[in-house]
Amino acid sequence: MSTKSVYSIRIPKDYRDMMEEMDDINWQEEIRKLAMDLIQKKCKHKLLKEAKKLRNEMKTIESAKLIREDRSAR
């Protein structure tokens, strides 16, 4: 069983013809890399957005108070 799946796209014939003329490029690999890079970038952006939202929801507290509490607990 393969862990990969197929995703096909439609492009204008002119572009497809130009791609075929550039036989030194592995289009399948190049398009796969671009798609994976974009997916990773979007996932990181989404995680960062969620982290910023969580950070904004957290209450603020003075660092001196945290240090004082930590020293008192010893």
mmCIF file of the N, C-alpha and C atoms, coordinates in Angstrom:
data_MODEL
# 
_entry.id   MODEL 
# 
loop_
_atom_site.group_PDB 
_atom_site.id 
_atom_site.type_symbol 
_atom_site.label_atom_id 
_atom_site.label_alt_id 
_atom_site.label_comp_id 
_atom_site.label_asym_id 
_atom_site.label_entity_id 
_atom_site.label_seq_id 
_atom_site.pdbx_PDB_ins_code 
_atom_site.Cartn_x 
_atom_site.Cartn_y 
_atom_site.Cartn_z 
_atom_site.occupancy 
_atom_site.B_iso_or_equiv 
_atom_site.pdbx_formal_charge 
_atom_site.auth_seq_id 
_atom_site.auth_comp_id 
_atom_site.auth_asym_id 
_atom_site.auth_atom_id 
_atom_site.pdbx_PDB_model_num 
ATOM 1   N N  . MET A 1 1  ? 0.842  -1.182 0.000   1.00 0.00 ? 1  MET A N  1 
ATOM 2   C CA . MET A 1 1  ? 0.000  0.000  0.000   1.00 0.00 ? 1  MET A CA 1 
ATOM 3   C C  . MET A 1 1  ? 0.887  1.245  0.000   1.00 0.00 ? 1  MET A C  1 
ATOM 4   N N  . SER A 1 2  ? 0.587  2.173  -0.889  1.00 0.00 ? 2  SER A N  1 
ATOM 5   C CA . SER A 1 2  ? 1.382  3.392  -1.031  1.00 0.00 ? 2  SER A CA 1 
ATOM 6   C C  . SER A 1 2  ? 0.900  4.472  -0.068  1.00 0.00 ? 2  SER A C  1 
ATOM 7   N N  . THR A 1 3  ? 1.840  5.265  0.407   1.00 0.00 ? 3  THR A N  1 
ATOM 8   C CA . THR A 1 3  ? 1.481  6.371  1.293   1.00 0.00 ? 3  THR A CA 1 
ATOM 9   C C  . THR A 1 3  ? 1.328  7.675  0.512   1.00 0.00 ? 3  THR A C  1 
ATOM 10  N N  . LYS A 1 4  ? 1.419  7.590  -0.801  1.00 0.00 ? 4  LYS A N  1 
ATOM 11  C CA . LYS A 1 4  ? 1.261  8.774  -1.642  1.00 0.00 ? 4  LYS A CA 1 
ATOM 12  C C  . LYS A 1 4  ? -0.075 8.714  -2.357  1.00 0.00 ? 4  LYS A C  1 
ATOM 13  N N  . SER A 1 5  ? -0.570 9.871  -2.745  1.00 0.00 ? 5  SER A N  1 
ATOM 14  C CA . SER A 1 5  ? -1.795 9.921  -3.537  1.00 0.00 ? 5  SER A CA 1 
ATOM 15  C C  . SER A 1 5  ? -1.577 10.866 -4.713  1.00 0.00 ? 5  SER A C  1 
ATOM 16  N N  . VAL A 1 6  ? -2.444 10.767 -5.683  1.00 0.00 ? 6  VAL A N  1 
ATOM 17  C CA . VAL A 1 6  ? -2.321 11.560 -6.903  1.00 0.00 ? 6  VAL A CA 1 
ATOM 18  C C  . VAL A 1 6  ? -3.210 12.791 -6.807  1.00 0.00 ? 6  VAL A C  1 
ATOM 19  N N  . TYR A 1 7  ? -2.675 13.922 -7.234  1.00 0.00 ? 7  TYR A N  1 
ATOM 20  C CA . TYR A 1 7  ? -3.429 15.169 -7.309  1.00 0.00 ? 7  TYR A CA 1 
ATOM 21  C C  . TYR A 1 7  ? -3.138 15.747 -8.690  1.00 0.00 ? 7  TYR A C  1 
ATOM 22  N N  . SER A 1 8  ? -4.128 15.848 -9.519  1.00 0.00 ? 8  SER A N  1 
ATOM 23  C CA . SER A 1 8  ? -3.887 16.350 -10.874 1.00 0.00 ? 8  SER A CA 1 
ATOM 24  C C  . SER A 1 8  ? -4.418 17.772 -11.013 1.00 0.00 ? 8  SER A C  1 
ATOM 25  N N  . ILE A 1 9  ? -3.772 18.519 -11.901 1.00 0.00 ? 9  ILE A N  1 
ATOM 26  C CA . ILE A 1 9  ? -4.174 19.904 -12.154 1.00 0.00 ? 9  ILE A CA 1 
ATOM 27  C C  . ILE A 1 9  ? -4.308 20.115 -13.658 1.00 0.00 ? 9  ILE A C  1 
ATOM 28  N N  . ARG A 1 10 ? -5.048 21.127 -14.019 1.00 0.00 ? 10 ARG A N  1 
ATOM 29  C CA . ARG A 1 10 ? -5.173 21.500 -15.430 1.00 0.00 ? 10 ARG A CA 1 
ATOM 30  C C  . ARG A 1 10 ? -4.407 22.806 -15.643 1.00 0.00 ? 10 ARG A C  1 
ATOM 31  N N  . ILE A 1 11 ? -3.608 22.800 -16.719 1.00 0.00 ? 11 ILE A N  1 
ATOM 32  C CA . ILE A 1 11 ? -2.867 24.004 -17.090 1.00 0.00 ? 11 ILE A CA 1 
ATOM 33  C C  . ILE A 1 11 ? -3.141 24.280 -18.568 1.00 0.00 ? 11 ILE A C  1 
ATOM 34  N N  . PRO A 1 12 ? -2.958 25.521 -18.994 1.00 0.00 ? 12 PRO A N  1 
ATOM 35  C CA . PRO A 1 12 ? -3.166 25.827 -20.411 1.00 0.00 ? 12 PRO A CA 1 
ATOM 36  C C  . PRO A 1 12 ? -2.222 25.018 -21.301 1.00 0.00 ? 12 PRO A C  1 
ATOM 37  N N  . LYS A 1 13 ? -2.697 24.665 -22.480 1.00 0.00 ? 13 LYS A N  1 
ATOM 38  C CA . LYS A 1 13 ? -1.907 23.847 -23.397 1.00 0.00 ? 13 LYS A CA 1 
ATOM 39  C C  . LYS A 1 13 ? -0.586 24.522 -23.748 1.00 0.00 ? 13 LYS A C  1 
ATOM 40  N N  . ASP A 1 14 ? -0.597 25.837 -23.876 1.00 0.00 ? 14 ASP A N  1 
ATOM 41  C CA . ASP A 1 14 ? 0.634  26.562 -24.211 1.00 0.00 ? 14 ASP A CA 1 
ATOM 42  C C  . ASP A 1 14 ? 1.719  26.282 -23.178 1.00 0.00 ? 14 ASP A C  1 
ATOM 43  N N  . TYR A 1 15 ? 1.338  26.307 -21.919 1.00 0.00 ? 15 TYR A N  1 
ATOM 44  C CA . TYR A 1 15 ? 2.308  26.053 -20.854 1.00 0.00 ? 15 TYR A CA 1 
ATOM 45  C C  . TYR A 1 15 ? 2.781  24.608 -20.888 1.00 0.00 ? 15 TYR A C  1 
ATOM 46  N N  . ARG A 1 16 ? 1.867  23.709 -21.141 1.00 0.00 ? 16 ARG A N  1 
ATOM 47  C CA . ARG A 1 16 ? 2.239  22.289 -21.223 1.00 0.00 ? 16 ARG A CA 1 
ATOM 48  C C  . ARG A 1 16 ? 3.234  22.076 -22.362 1.00 0.00 ? 16 ARG A C  1 
ATOM 49  N N  . ASP A 1 17 ? 3.003  22.728 -23.498 1.00 0.00 ? 17 ASP A N  1 
ATOM 50  C CA . ASP A 1 17 ? 3.924  22.618 -24.633 1.00 0.00 ? 17 ASP A CA 1 
ATOM 51  C C  . ASP A 1 17 ? 5.297  23.169 -24.268 1.00 0.00 ? 17 ASP A C  1 
ATOM 52  N N  . MET A 1 18 ? 5.323  24.304 -23.561 1.00 0.00 ? 18 MET A N  1 
ATOM 53  C CA . MET A 1 18 ? 6.606  24.878 -23.140 1.00 0.00 ? 18 MET A CA 1 
ATOM 54  C C  . MET A 1 18 ? 7.326  23.944 -22.169 1.00 0.00 ? 18 MET A C  1 
ATOM 55  N N  . MET A 1 19 ? 6.556  23.317 -21.289 1.00 0.00 ? 19 MET A N  1 
ATOM 56  C CA . MET A 1 19 ? 7.157  22.380 -20.334 1.00 0.00 ? 19 MET A CA 1 
ATOM 57  C C  . MET A 1 19 ? 7.813  21.212 -21.067 1.00 0.00 ? 19 MET A C  1 
ATOM 58  N N  . GLU A 1 20 ? 7.156  20.710 -22.103 1.00 0.00 ? 20 GLU A N  1 
ATOM 59  C CA . GLU A 1 20 ? 7.695  19.575 -22.851 1.00 0.00 ? 20 GLU A CA 1 
ATOM 60  C C  . GLU A 1 20 ? 8.966  19.950 -23.595 1.00 0.00 ? 20 GLU A C  1 
ATOM 61  N N  . GLU A 1 21 ? 9.093  21.218 -23.995 1.00 0.00 ? 21 GLU A N  1 
ATOM 62  C CA . GLU A 1 21 ? 10.310 21.676 -24.664 1.00 0.00 ? 21 GLU A CA 1 
ATOM 63  C C  . GLU A 1 21 ? 11.486 21.728 -23.692 1.00 0.00 ? 21 GLU A C  1 
ATOM 64  N N  . MET A 1 22 ? 11.210 21.924 -22.421 1.00 0.00 ? 22 MET A N  1 
ATOM 65  C CA . MET A 1 22 ? 12.260 21.990 -21.398 1.00 0.00 ? 22 MET A CA 1 
ATOM 66  C C  . MET A 1 22 ? 12.468 20.596 -20.812 1.00 0.00 ? 22 MET A C  1 
ATOM 67  N N  . ASP A 1 23 ? 13.104 19.740 -21.604 1.00 0.00 ? 23 ASP A N  1 
ATOM 68  C CA . ASP A 1 23 ? 13.247 18.349 -21.173 1.00 0.00 ? 23 ASP A CA 1 
ATOM 69  C C  . ASP A 1 23 ? 14.339 18.153 -20.119 1.00 0.00 ? 23 ASP A C  1 
ATOM 70  N N  . ASP A 1 24 ? 15.068 19.209 -19.775 1.00 0.00 ? 24 ASP A N  1 
ATOM 71  C CA . ASP A 1 24 ? 16.106 19.090 -18.746 1.00 0.00 ? 24 ASP A CA 1 
ATOM 72  C C  . ASP A 1 24 ? 15.533 19.255 -17.335 1.00 0.00 ? 24 ASP A C  1 
ATOM 73  N N  . ILE A 1 25 ? 14.248 19.564 -17.240 1.00 0.00 ? 25 ILE A N  1 
ATOM 74  C CA . ILE A 1 25 ? 13.614 19.775 -15.935 1.00 0.00 ? 25 ILE A CA 1 
ATOM 75  C C  . ILE A 1 25 ? 12.687 18.612 -15.626 1.00 0.00 ? 25 ILE A C  1 
ATOM 76  N N  . ASN A 1 26 ? 12.818 18.079 -14.421 1.00 0.00 ? 26 ASN A N  1 
ATOM 77  C CA . ASN A 1 26 ? 11.913 17.031 -13.956 1.00 0.00 ? 26 ASN A CA 1 
ATOM 78  C C  . ASN A 1 26 ? 10.704 17.740 -13.348 1.00 0.00 ? 26 ASN A C  1 
ATOM 79  N N  . TRP A 1 27 ? 9.691  17.987 -14.174 1.00 0.00 ? 27 TRP A N  1 
ATOM 80  C CA . TRP A 1 27 ? 8.537  18.777 -13.751 1.00 0.00 ? 27 TRP A CA 1 
ATOM 81  C C  . TRP A 1 27 ? 7.788  18.142 -12.605 1.00 0.00 ? 27 TRP A C  1 
ATOM 82  N N  . GLN A 1 28 ? 7.684  16.831 -12.628 1.00 0.00 ? 28 GLN A N  1 
ATOM 83  C CA . GLN A 1 28 ? 6.966  16.147 -11.554 1.00 0.00 ? 28 GLN A CA 1 
ATOM 84  C C  . GLN A 1 28 ? 7.627  16.438 -10.204 1.00 0.00 ? 28 GLN A C  1 
ATOM 85  N N  . GLU A 1 29 ? 8.938  16.342 -10.168 1.00 0.00 ? 29 GLU A N  1 
ATOM 86  C CA . GLU A 1 29 ? 9.672  16.583 -8.921  1.00 0.00 ? 29 GLU A CA 1 
ATOM 87  C C  . GLU A 1 29 ? 9.620  18.060 -8.523  1.00 0.00 ? 29 GLU A C  1 
ATOM 88  N N  . GLU A 1 30 ? 9.782  18.952 -9.491  1.00 0.00 ? 30 GLU A N  1 
ATOM 89  C CA . GLU A 1 30 ? 9.762  20.389 -9.202  1.00 0.00 ? 30 GLU A CA 1 
ATOM 90  C C  . GLU A 1 30 ? 8.404  20.834 -8.655  1.00 0.00 ? 30 GLU A C  1 
ATOM 91  N N  . ILE A 1 31 ? 7.335  20.368 -9.282  1.00 0.00 ? 31 ILE A N  1 
ATOM 92  C CA . ILE A 1 31 ? 5.993  20.738 -8.823  1.00 0.00 ? 31 ILE A CA 1 
ATOM 93  C C  . ILE A 1 31 ? 5.726  20.144 -7.450  1.00 0.00 ? 31 ILE A C  1 
ATOM 94  N N  . ARG A 1 32 ? 6.194  18.914 -7.229  1.00 0.00 ? 32 ARG A N  1 
ATOM 95  C CA . ARG A 1 32 ? 6.026  18.271 -5.916  1.00 0.00 ? 32 ARG A CA 1 
ATOM 96  C C  . ARG A 1 32 ? 6.737  19.087 -4.835  1.00 0.00 ? 32 ARG A C  1 
ATOM 97  N N  . LYS A 1 33 ? 7.970  19.516 -5.115  1.00 0.00 ? 33 LYS A N  1 
ATOM 98  C CA . LYS A 1 33 ? 8.728  20.321 -4.144  1.00 0.00 ? 33 LYS A CA 1 
ATOM 99  C C  . LYS A 1 33 ? 8.006  21.639 -3.837  1.00 0.00 ? 33 LYS A C  1 
ATOM 100 N N  . LEU A 1 34 ? 7.540  22.311 -4.884  1.00 0.00 ? 34 LEU A N  1 
ATOM 101 C CA . LEU A 1 34 ? 6.841  23.584 -4.690  1.00 0.00 ? 34 LEU A CA 1 
ATOM 102 C C  . LEU A 1 34 ? 5.590  23.399 -3.843  1.00 0.00 ? 34 LEU A C  1 
ATOM 103 N N  . ALA A 1 35 ? 4.833  22.344 -4.134  1.00 0.00 ? 35 ALA A N  1 
ATOM 104 C CA . ALA A 1 35 ? 3.609  22.091 -3.369  1.00 0.00 ? 35 ALA A CA 1 
ATOM 105 C C  . ALA A 1 35 ? 3.938  21.796 -1.916  1.00 0.00 ? 35 ALA A C  1 
ATOM 106 N N  . MET A 1 36 ? 4.936  20.955 -1.670  1.00 0.00 ? 36 MET A N  1 
ATOM 107 C CA . MET A 1 36 ? 5.300  20.600 -0.297  1.00 0.00 ? 36 MET A CA 1 
ATOM 108 C C  . MET A 1 36 ? 5.820  21.814 0.467   1.00 0.00 ? 36 MET A C  1 
ATOM 109 N N  . ASP A 1 37 ? 6.620  22.638 -0.191  1.00 0.00 ? 37 ASP A N  1 
ATOM 110 C CA . ASP A 1 37 ? 7.133  23.852 0.460   1.00 0.00 ? 37 ASP A CA 1 
ATOM 111 C C  . ASP A 1 37 ? 5.995  24.799 0.834   1.00 0.00 ? 37 ASP A C  1 
ATOM 112 N N  . LEU A 1 38 ? 5.043  24.966 -0.074  1.00 0.00 ? 38 LEU A N  1 
ATOM 113 C CA . LEU A 1 38 ? 3.906  25.845 0.198   1.00 0.00 ? 38 LEU A CA 1 
ATOM 114 C C  . LEU A 1 38 ? 3.060  25.300 1.346   1.00 0.00 ? 38 LEU A C  1 
ATOM 115 N N  . ILE A 1 39 ? 2.843  23.991 1.358   1.00 0.00 ? 39 ILE A N  1 
ATOM 116 C CA . ILE A 1 39 ? 2.062  23.366 2.432   1.00 0.00 ? 39 ILE A CA 1 
ATOM 117 C C  . ILE A 1 39 ? 2.750  23.573 3.775   1.00 0.00 ? 39 ILE A C  1 
ATOM 118 N N  . GLN A 1 40 ? 4.063  23.332 3.832   1.00 0.00 ? 40 GLN A N  1 
ATOM 119 C CA . GLN A 1 40 ? 4.809  23.521 5.081   1.00 0.00 ? 40 GLN A CA 1 
ATOM 120 C C  . GLN A 1 40 ? 4.754  24.979 5.533   1.00 0.00 ? 40 GLN A C  1 
ATOM 121 N N  . LYS A 1 41 ? 4.910  25.901 4.595   1.00 0.00 ? 41 LYS A N  1 
ATOM 122 C CA . LYS A 1 41 ? 4.874  27.329 4.923   1.00 0.00 ? 41 LYS A CA 1 
ATOM 123 C C  . LYS A 1 41 ? 3.511  27.713 5.496   1.00 0.00 ? 41 LYS A C  1 
ATOM 124 N N  . LYS A 1 42 ? 2.442  27.241 4.868   1.00 0.00 ? 42 LYS A N  1 
ATOM 125 C CA . LYS A 1 42 ? 1.089  27.566 5.332   1.00 0.00 ? 42 LYS A CA 1 
ATOM 126 C C  . LYS A 1 42 ? 0.811  26.937 6.697   1.00 0.00 ? 42 LYS A C  1 
ATOM 127 N N  . CYS A 1 43 ? 1.303  25.708 6.924   1.00 0.00 ? 43 CYS A N  1 
ATOM 128 C CA . CYS A 1 43 ? 1.111  25.055 8.226   1.00 0.00 ? 43 CYS A CA 1 
ATOM 129 C C  . CYS A 1 43 ? 1.840  25.825 9.327   1.00 0.00 ? 43 CYS A C  1 
ATOM 130 N N  . LYS A 1 44 ? 3.069  26.251 9.053   1.00 0.00 ? 44 LYS A N  1 
ATOM 131 C CA . LYS A 1 44 ? 3.827  27.035 10.032  1.00 0.00 ? 44 LYS A CA 1 
ATOM 132 C C  . LYS A 1 44 ? 3.114  28.351 10.334  1.00 0.00 ? 44 LYS A C  1 
ATOM 133 N N  . HIS A 1 45 ? 2.601  28.985 9.292   1.00 0.00 ? 45 HIS A N  1 
ATOM 134 C CA . HIS A 1 45 ? 1.882  30.254 9.468   1.00 0.00 ? 45 HIS A CA 1 
ATOM 135 C C  . HIS A 1 45 ? 0.644  30.044 10.338  1.00 0.00 ? 45 HIS A C  1 
ATOM 136 N N  . LYS A 1 46 ? -0.072 28.954 10.094  1.00 0.00 ? 46 LYS A N  1 
ATOM 137 C CA . LYS A 1 46 ? -1.277 28.655 10.869  1.00 0.00 ? 46 LYS A CA 1 
ATOM 138 C C  . LYS A 1 46 ? -0.927 28.404 12.335  1.00 0.00 ? 46 LYS A C  1 
ATOM 139 N N  . LEU A 1 47 ? 0.139  27.623 12.579  1.00 0.00 ? 47 LEU A N  1 
ATOM 140 C CA . LEU A 1 47 ? 0.560  27.346 13.953  1.00 0.00 ? 47 LEU A CA 1 
ATOM 141 C C  . LEU A 1 47 ? 0.999  28.620 14.668  1.00 0.00 ? 47 LEU A C  1 
ATOM 142 N N  . LEU A 1 48 ? 1.737  29.463 13.972  1.00 0.00 ? 48 LEU A N  1 
ATOM 143 C CA . LEU A 1 48 ? 2.187  30.723 14.560  1.00 0.00 ? 48 LEU A CA 1 
ATOM 144 C C  . LEU A 1 48 ? 1.000  31.618 14.898  1.00 0.00 ? 48 LEU A C  1 
ATOM 145 N N  . LYS A 1 49 ? 0.020  31.653 14.016  1.00 0.00 ? 49 LYS A N  1 
ATOM 146 C CA . LYS A 1 49 ? -1.181 32.454 14.265  1.00 0.00 ? 49 LYS A CA 1 
ATOM 147 C C  . LYS A 1 49 ? -1.916 31.944 15.501  1.00 0.00 ? 49 LYS A C  1 
ATOM 148 N N  . GLU A 1 50 ? -2.031 30.613 15.635  1.00 0.00 ? 50 GLU A N  1 
ATOM 149 C CA . GLU A 1 50 ? -2.692 30.026 16.802  1.00 0.00 ? 50 GLU A CA 1 
ATOM 150 C C  . GLU A 1 50 ? -1.904 30.312 18.081  1.00 0.00 ? 50 GLU A C  1 
ATOM 151 N N  . ALA A 1 51 ? -0.564 30.230 17.991  1.00 0.00 ? 51 ALA A N  1 
ATOM 152 C CA . ALA A 1 51 ? 0.272  30.497 19.162  1.00 0.00 ? 51 ALA A CA 1 
ATOM 153 C C  . ALA A 1 51 ? 0.145  31.956 19.601  1.00 0.00 ? 51 ALA A C  1 
ATOM 154 N N  . LYS A 1 52 ? 0.125  32.864 18.641  1.00 0.00 ? 52 LYS A N  1 
ATOM 155 C CA . LYS A 1 52 ? -0.034 34.285 18.978  1.00 0.00 ? 52 LYS A CA 1 
ATOM 156 C C  . LYS A 1 52 ? -1.387 34.539 19.626  1.00 0.00 ? 52 LYS A C  1 
ATOM 157 N N  . LYS A 1 53 ? -2.417 33.860 19.128  1.00 0.00 ? 53 LYS A N  1 
ATOM 158 C CA . LYS A 1 53 ? -3.753 34.020 19.701  1.00 0.00 ? 53 LYS A CA 1 
ATOM 159 C C  . LYS A 1 53 ? -3.763 33.529 21.147  1.00 0.00 ? 53 LYS A C  1 
ATOM 160 N N  . LEU A 1 54 ? -3.152 32.363 21.393  1.00 0.00 ? 54 LEU A N  1 
ATOM 161 C CA . LEU A 1 54 ? -3.077 31.833 22.757  1.00 0.00 ? 54 LEU A CA 1 
ATOM 162 C C  . LEU A 1 54 ? -2.284 32.770 23.661  1.00 0.00 ? 54 LEU A C  1 
ATOM 163 N N  . ARG A 1 55 ? -1.197 33.318 23.136  1.00 0.00 ? 55 ARG A N  1 
ATOM 164 C CA . ARG A 1 55 ? -0.358 34.231 23.918  1.00 0.00 ? 55 ARG A CA 1 
ATOM 165 C C  . ARG A 1 55 ? -1.138 35.482 24.304  1.00 0.00 ? 55 ARG A C  1 
ATOM 166 N N  . ASN A 1 56 ? -1.926 35.980 23.380  1.00 0.00 ? 56 ASN A N  1 
ATOM 167 C CA . ASN A 1 56 ? -2.722 37.177 23.662  1.00 0.00 ? 56 ASN A CA 1 
ATOM 168 C C  . ASN A 1 56 ? -3.823 36.908 24.679  1.00 0.00 ? 56 ASN A C  1 
ATOM 169 N N  . GLU A 1 57 ? -4.286 35.667 24.748  1.00 0.00 ? 57 GLU A N  1 
ATOM 170 C CA . GLU A 1 57 ? -5.338 35.310 25.703  1.00 0.00 ? 57 GLU A CA 1 
ATOM 171 C C  . GLU A 1 57 ? -4.792 35.116 27.121  1.00 0.00 ? 57 GLU A C  1 
ATOM 172 N N  . MET A 1 58 ? -3.484 34.902 27.233  1.00 0.00 ? 58 MET A N  1 
ATOM 173 C CA . MET A 1 58 ? -2.877 34.689 28.549  1.00 0.00 ? 58 MET A CA 1 
ATOM 174 C C  . MET A 1 58 ? -2.821 36.005 29.313  1.00 0.00 ? 58 MET A C  1 
ATOM 175 N N  . LYS A 1 59 ? -3.020 35.912 30.617  1.00 0.00 ? 59 LYS A N  1 
ATOM 176 C CA . LYS A 1 59 ? -2.929 37.128 31.416  1.00 0.00 ? 59 LYS A CA 1 
ATOM 177 C C  . LYS A 1 59 ? -1.456 37.474 31.626  1.00 0.00 ? 59 LYS A C  1 
ATOM 178 N N  . THR A 1 60 ? -1.182 38.741 31.773  1.00 0.00 ? 60 THR A N  1 
ATOM 179 C CA . THR A 1 60 ? 0.194  39.181 31.986  1.00 0.00 ? 60 THR A CA 1 
ATOM 180 C C  . THR A 1 60 ? 0.474  39.243 33.478  1.00 0.00 ? 60 THR A C  1 
ATOM 181 N N  . ILE A 1 61 ? 1.732  39.013 33.800  1.00 0.00 ? 61 ILE A N  1 
ATOM 182 C CA . ILE A 1 61 ? 2.148  39.054 35.199  1.00 0.00 ? 61 ILE A CA 1 
ATOM 183 C C  . ILE A 1 61 ? 3.576  39.593 35.243  1.00 0.00 ? 61 ILE A C  1 
ATOM 184 N N  . GLU A 1 62 ? 3.891  40.325 36.262  1.00 0.00 ? 62 GLU A N  1 
ATOM 185 C CA . GLU A 1 62 ? 5.225  40.903 36.376  1.00 0.00 ? 62 GLU A CA 1 
ATOM 186 C C  . GLU A 1 62 ? 6.237  39.810 36.686  1.00 0.00 ? 62 GLU A C  1 
ATOM 187 N N  . SER A 1 63 ? 7.403  39.917 36.063  1.00 0.00 ? 63 SER A N  1 
ATOM 188 C CA . SER A 1 63 ? 8.441  38.914 36.288  1.00 0.00 ? 63 SER A CA 1 
ATOM 189 C C  . SER A 1 63 ? 8.937  38.948 37.731  1.00 0.00 ? 63 SER A C  1 
ATOM 190 N N  . ALA A 1 64 ? 8.972  40.118 38.343  1.00 0.00 ? 64 ALA A N  1 
ATOM 191 C CA . ALA A 1 64 ? 9.420  40.221 39.739  1.00 0.00 ? 64 ALA A CA 1 
ATOM 192 C C  . ALA A 1 64 ? 8.508  39.410 40.654  1.00 0.00 ? 64 ALA A C  1 
ATOM 193 N N  . LYS A 1 65 ? 7.226  39.428 40.372  1.00 0.00 ? 65 LYS A N  1 
ATOM 194 C CA . LYS A 1 65 ? 6.276  38.665 41.176  1.00 0.00 ? 65 LYS A CA 1 
ATOM 195 C C  . LYS A 1 65 ? 6.527  37.163 41.023  1.00 0.00 ? 65 LYS A C  1 
ATOM 196 N N  . LEU A 1 66 ? 6.812  36.724 39.809  1.00 0.00 ? 66 LEU A N  1 
ATOM 197 C CA . LEU A 1 66 ? 7.105  35.306 39.576  1.00 0.00 ? 66 LEU A CA 1 
ATOM 198 C C  . LEU A 1 66 ? 8.368  34.880 40.320  1.00 0.00 ? 66 LEU A C  1 
ATOM 199 N N  . ILE A 1 67 ? 9.381  35.717 40.267  1.00 0.00 ? 67 ILE A N  1 
ATOM 200 C CA . ILE A 1 67 ? 10.641 35.406 40.953  1.00 0.00 ? 67 ILE A CA 1 
ATOM 201 C C  . ILE A 1 67 ? 10.417 35.349 42.457  1.00 0.00 ? 67 ILE A C  1 
ATOM 202 N N  . ARG A 1 68 ? 9.674  36.298 42.976  1.00 0.00 ? 68 ARG A N  1 
ATOM 203 C CA . ARG A 1 68 ? 9.370  36.329 44.406  1.00 0.00 ? 68 ARG A CA 1 
ATOM 204 C C  . ARG A 1 68 ? 8.634  35.057 44.831  1.00 0.00 ? 68 ARG A C  1 
ATOM 205 N N  . GLU A 1 69 ? 7.632  34.646 44.059  1.00 0.00 ? 69 GLU A N  1 
ATOM 206 C CA . GLU A 1 69 ? 6.879  33.433 44.370  1.00 0.00 ? 69 GLU A CA 1 
ATOM 207 C C  . GLU A 1 69 ? 7.782  32.205 44.331  1.00 0.00 ? 69 GLU A C  1 
ATOM 208 N N  . ASP A 1 70 ? 8.672  32.171 43.351  1.00 0.00 ? 70 ASP A N  1 
ATOM 209 C CA . ASP A 1 70 ? 9.580  31.029 43.227  1.00 0.00 ? 70 ASP A CA 1 
ATOM 210 C C  . ASP A 1 70 ? 10.530 30.959 44.421  1.00 0.00 ? 70 ASP A C  1 
ATOM 211 N N  . ARG A 1 71 ? 11.067 32.087 44.841  1.00 0.00 ? 71 ARG A N  1 
ATOM 212 C CA . ARG A 1 71 ? 11.991 32.107 45.981  1.00 0.00 ? 71 ARG A CA 1 
ATOM 213 C C  . ARG A 1 71 ? 11.271 31.782 47.283  1.00 0.00 ? 71 ARG A C  1 
ATOM 214 N N  . SER A 1 72 ? 10.032 32.201 47.405  1.00 0.00 ? 72 SER A N  1 
ATOM 215 C CA . SER A 1 72 ? 9.254  31.915 48.618  1.00 0.00 ? 72 SER A CA 1 
ATOM 216 C C  . SER A 1 72 ? 8.925  30.433 48.726  1.00 0.00 ? 72 SER A C  1 
ATOM 217 N N  . ALA A 1 73 ? 8.807  29.772 47.607  1.00 0.00 ? 73 ALA A N  1 
ATOM 218 C CA . ALA A 1 73 ? 8.442  28.352 47.607  1.00 0.00 ? 73 ALA A CA 1 
ATOM 219 C C  . ALA A 1 73 ? 9.611  27.461 48.010  1.00 0.00 ? 73 ALA A C  1 
ATOM 220 N N  . ARG A 1 74 ? 10.812 27.962 48.061  1.00 0.00 ? 74 ARG A N  1 
ATOM 221 C CA . ARG A 1 74 ? 11.991 27.142 48.379  1.00 0.00 ? 74 ARG A CA 1 
ATOM 222 C C  . ARG A 1 74 ? 12.094 26.846 49.822  1.00 0.00 ? 74 ARG A C  1 
# 
